[in-house]
Amino acid sequence: MNKKNFLIGMGMGLTVGGVIAMATRPKKRCMKSAVGKTLKTMGEVADSISDSLGW
């Protein structure tokens, strides 16, 4: 497996995870707040993965 395929898979996984997180969020929250928290969490996950791989 080369890095390009891995990065494509990671991008797809992060996108699907973000969509699922937004779809399953509680309905009483503000949309801007939910999107911000989801993007922040996705960024932290991506950073931790890149740190563990040494990029």
C-alpha positions in Angstrom: 0.0 0.0 0.0 1.4 3.4 -0.9 0.9 6.7 0.8 -1.6 8.0 -1.8 -4.0 5.2 -1.2 -3.7 5.5 2.5 -4.3 9.2 2.5 -7.3 8.8 0.2 -8.7 6.2 2.6 -8.1 8.4 5.6 -9.8 11.3 3.9 -12.8 9.3 3.1 -12.9 7.9 6.6 -12.8 11.3 8.2 -15.5 12.6 5.8 -17.8 9.7 6.5 -17.1 10.0 10.3 -17.9 13.8 10.1 -21.2 13.2 8.3 -22.2 10.5 10.7 -21.3 12.7 13.7 -23.4 15.5 12.3 -26.3 13.2 11.5 -26.4 11.7 15.0 -26.0 15.0 16.9 -28.7 16.1 19.3 -31.3 18.3 17.5 -31.4 21.1 20.2 -27.9 22.4 19.5 -27.0 25.3 17.3 -25.8 24.2 13.8 -22.7 26.5 13.9 -21.7 25.0 17.2 -22.1 21.4 16.1 -20.2 22.0 12.8 -17.4 23.8 14.7 -17.0 21.0 17.3 -17.1 18.3 14.5 -14.4 20.1 12.5 -12.3 20.6 15.6 -12.5 16.9 16.5 -11.7 15.8 13.0 -8.7 18.1 13.0 -7.4 16.7 16.3 -7.9 13.1 15.0 -6.0 13.9 11.8 -3.2 15.6 13.8 -2.8 12.6 16.2 -2.7 10.2 13.3 -0.1 12.2 11.4 1.9 12.5 14.6 1.8 8.8 15.3 2.9 8.1 11.7 5.8 10.6 12.0 4.7 13.0 9.2 
